[in-house]
Amino acid sequence: MTNDVNWGQVLLYYPTPDGFDSWYIDKCKEDMRENVQNGGNPKDKVAEKIFLRLCRLVDIYCKQDIDWIKTALDYWNEVDSKLKGNGD
């Protein structure tokens, strides 16, 4: 249930690789703020798409093929399980 995920918070915790241009992260954060200021919600579909865009940019940066079927929730579940597995 993606409407239970606060994509604004998830965006803050998404790990990015060393050397990844912070401009992309800042742009996603700015887009997230604009969405909320314009009546959106950090749990809505617009916010989810902003997070998904960042994930795909990271995939491109890491020279990974983009899985166009993979959802924002799929990306977050991978990260969340890694964080829980490391005891963080």
C-alpha positions in Angstrom: 0.0 0.0 0.0 2.0 2.9 -1.3 -0.3 5.5 0.3 1.2 4.5 3.7 4.7 5.4 2.6 5.9 9.0 3.2 8.0 9.4 0.1 9.4 12.7 1.4 11.1 10.8 4.3 12.1 7.9 2.1 13.8 10.4 -0.3 16.0 11.6 2.6 17.2 8.1 3.5 17.7 6.7 0.0 21.4 5.9 -0.3 23.2 7.4 -3.3 26.6 6.2 -4.5 29.8 8.2 -4.0 30.3 10.8 -6.7 26.5 11.0 -7.5 25.8 14.7 -8.2 23.9 16.2 -5.3 22.1 18.4 -7.8 19.8 15.5 -8.7 18.9 14.9 -5.0 18.4 18.6 -4.4 16.1 18.8 -7.5 14.0 15.9 -6.2 13.7 17.5 -2.8 12.7 20.8 -4.4 10.1 19.0 -6.5 8.8 17.2 -3.4 8.5 20.6 -1.6 6.7 22.1 -4.5 4.3 19.2 -4.6 3.4 19.7 -1.0 3.2 23.5 -1.2 0.8 23.1 -4.2 -1.6 21.0 -2.1 0.0 17.6 -2.7 1.0 15.2 0.0 4.3 13.4 0.6 2.3 10.1 0.4 0.6 10.8 -3.0 1.4 9.4 -6.4 3.3 12.6 -7.5 5.7 12.2 -4.5 6.0 8.5 -5.3 7.0 9.4 -8.9 9.6 11.9 -7.7 11.2 9.2 -5.6 11.1 6.7 -8.5 12.8 9.2 -10.7 15.7 9.5 -8.2 16.0 5.7 -8.0 16.2 5.4 -11.8 18.8 8.1 -12.0 20.9 6.2 -9.5 20.5 3.1 -11.6 21.7 5.0 -14.7 24.6 6.4 -12.7 25.6 2.9 -11.6 25.3 1.7 -15.2 22.5 -0.7 -14.3 19.7 -1.5 -16.7 16.5 0.1 -15.7 13.7 -2.3 -14.7 10.7 -0.3 -16.0 8.3 -2.6 -14.1 10.0 -2.0 -10.8 8.0 0.4 -8.6 9.1 3.0 -6.1 7.9 0.6 -3.4 10.1 -2.2 -4.8 13.1 0.1 -4.6 12.3 1.2 -1.1 11.7 -2.4 0.1 15.2 -3.3 -1.2 16.8 -0.5 0.7 14.7 -1.0 3.8 15.6 -4.7 4.0 19.3 -3.9 3.6 19.1 -1.4 6.4 17.3 -3.8 8.7 19.8 -6.6 7.7 22.7 -4.4 8.7 21.1 -3.6 12.1 20.9 0.1 11.2 
